[in-house]
Amino acid sequence: MIAFTAKAQRQIRALRRHYDSLGRTEATRNLMTAVQEAAERIEAAPAAGLPAPRSYPELARPGRAWVKAGRYWVLYRTTAPPVIIAVFFETANIPGRL
């Protein structure tokens, strides 16, 4: 099972609280499905991630990779084992939140 940093866990909790406060149970389900899908893809092929989201090439960093799952971008360390370090909704201002 892939590990999550405390920051990634906080981001997921914040998204869940936001969706819960709006009564958007389907959005919460989609978030959790996307996170699970990303984790499975990362575990299966850690080297297959992108260097950065296409719209933010300046975010590329050595030792980090990105996957898109559902409507979320997931950032992870490419260490062995990989670790998820951030989760962002696709329209978030990612550079402003890193």
Secondary structure, DSSP 8 states (H G I E B T S, - for coil): --EE-HHHHHHHHHHHHHHHHTT-HHHHHHHHHHHHHHHHHHHH-GGGSBSS-TT-GGG--TTEEEEEETTEEEEEE-SSS-EEEEEEETTS-HHHH-
